[in-house]
Amino acid sequence: MGNIFKRTRRRFYFRLQGRIFILILAATIVFTMIPVLYGSDDTAIDGADIVEMAESQIGNAGGMKFWRWYGFDEPIDWCGCFVSWCADRCGYIEKGKAPKFSYCQDGVSWFISHKGWSDRMIAPQRGMTVFFDWDGNGISDHAGIVKECKAGIVYTIEGDSGNMCRERSYKVGDSCILGYGSQR
């Protein structure tokens, strides 16, 4: 009788150990895959860094540092260069999270092709690139960076706004906003 009890107990422990091993293995696989499927903290972009970079440039007049960085020898419309410069300083361009553009419509095209485009009716998140269409022809004329969105107002930081880096604000869905590019 004691022999049967020992064998039964041994089988129980072997089965239990096997089940525990499988559970631990399954949990390890699941937790290892979470960063792959949903992104890790290393790859997540919350926009705080690009907003901070843009804020540090408020008051810059003429935009020479931005259009020269881009590679131009003489002044141009530099809002896209400003956005690209900020994105580059944050490592977004190198990581493939944002484009380098001077012509705003090229930025729009990049975000569309990389599935990071949203229309003007959303409440944008900080750090998104905002694109404007002043004349309503469906082509972007200007770009900036979303500082924040609260109470139905989009607060932006824009280069080449009156030839300066400055803060502006618009209502969510304003007809002058073409849409938004997301670096996520």
N, C-alpha and C positions, 0 to 999 in steps of 0.2 A: 504494500500500500504506500509506503514512504517513497518507493522508487517512482511510482506513477505520479505522485504529487510533485516530486522534484522535476520530472520530465515535463509535466504540464506547466509548472511555474517557469521553467527555462524557455519553453516554446512561447509563452506569453511575453516574456521579456524580449526575446528575439523579434517577435512581431511588433511589439511596442517600439523597440529601438529602430526597426525598419521604417515604421510610420513616422517617427520623430525625424529621422534622417530625411525622408521625402518631404516633410513639411518645411524643414530648415532649408533644403535645397530649393524648393519652390519659392519660399519667401526671399531667398537670396537672389534668385533670377528676377522676380518681380521688382524688388527694390533696386536692382542694378539697372533695369530697363526704364525706370521712371525718368531719370535725367535724359536718356536717349529720346524717349517719346515726347516729353514735355519741356525739355530744355533745363539746363542746370543754372544755378545762380551766375556762373561764369559767362553764359551766353545771353542771359535776360537783359533787356534794355528797358529801363523805366523812364528814361528821358531826362532825369535830373542832371546828368552830366552835360548834355548838350545845352540845356537851358542855362545852366551855370556859366558855360563857355560863352553863350550869346549875351547873357547879362553883363559879363565882364567887358563887352565891347560897346555897350550903350554909350552914346556920345561921340563915337568915332565918326569923323566927318571925312568925306571924300572917298573912303573905301580903298585907298591905295594898297594897303597891306593885303587886302583880299584879292583884288584883281591882279596884283603883281604875283602873289602866291599862285594864282591860277595859271599864270604864264603870259598875261597881256602886258604890253609895253606902254599902253596909253589908256586913259579912262574909258570905261564901258559901263553899261547898266550892270551893277555889281551885286544885286540882291542874291542871285544864284551862287555867285562866288562866295558871298558871306555864309550862306547856309552850308555850302560844301566845305568851306574852311573850318567851320564849327564841327561838322561831321568828321572831318579828317582828324582834327585835334582830339576827338573822342575815340578814334579808332574804328568808326563805323564804316568808312570806305574800305579800309584794309580787310575788315571782316565780311565785306559784301552786304552790309546792312543798309547802306545808303549810297547814292550815286555821287559822282563828281560832275557837276553841271554848271554852266554859266547861262545857257539858254533855258529858261524855265520849262518850256514844253518838253525838253529832253528829260528833265527831272520827272515830269508827269509820266512820260512814256516808260521810264525805268521802273517807277513804282507800279504801274499797271502790269508790266511784263513780269515783275517779281511778286505779284499778288499782294501788294501792300497798299493798294489804292482804296480810298473811301470817298464817297460823295460828300457834298457840303452839308448835308442834313444831320450828320452825326454830331455828337458832343465829343470833340477830339480829346485825346490824352496829351499830357505834357510831353514835349520832345518831338511830336509829330511835325512834319514839314507841311505848311499850309501854302496852297497855291491859289493865286487870285486871277480873275479874268475881268479886268476893268471895263472892257468895251463889249462884253457879252457875246463874243464870237466863238467861244468854246476853246480858245487857245490861251494858255497861261501867260500873263504879262509880268507877274511879280511873285516872289516867294518869301517866306519867313518861317519862323519857328514858333510853335505853340508853347507859350509859357504855362498857361493853365486854362481851364474852362470851368466856370462856376456861374450858377444862377442864369444860365442861358447866354452868357457872354464869353467870347473867346478872346483871351489876352495873348498877344503875340509880341515877338521881338523881330524886327525886320531891318535888314541892311538896305541901303539906298532908298530909304523913305525920306524924301526931301534931302537926298544926298548925305544922310546920316543913319547911324544905327539908333533905332528908337523903339519904344514900346507903343503899341496901338491896341485897339479893341474893336470888336465887331460882334453883332448878334449871331448866335448859332443859326446857320442856314442863310446868312446874308447873301444876297444875289451876287455880290462881288467875289465871293469865295467859290472857286472852282471845285476844290476838294482837298484831300489830305493824303500824304504819304506816310506810311508807318514803317519804322525801322525794326519792328519785332520779327 
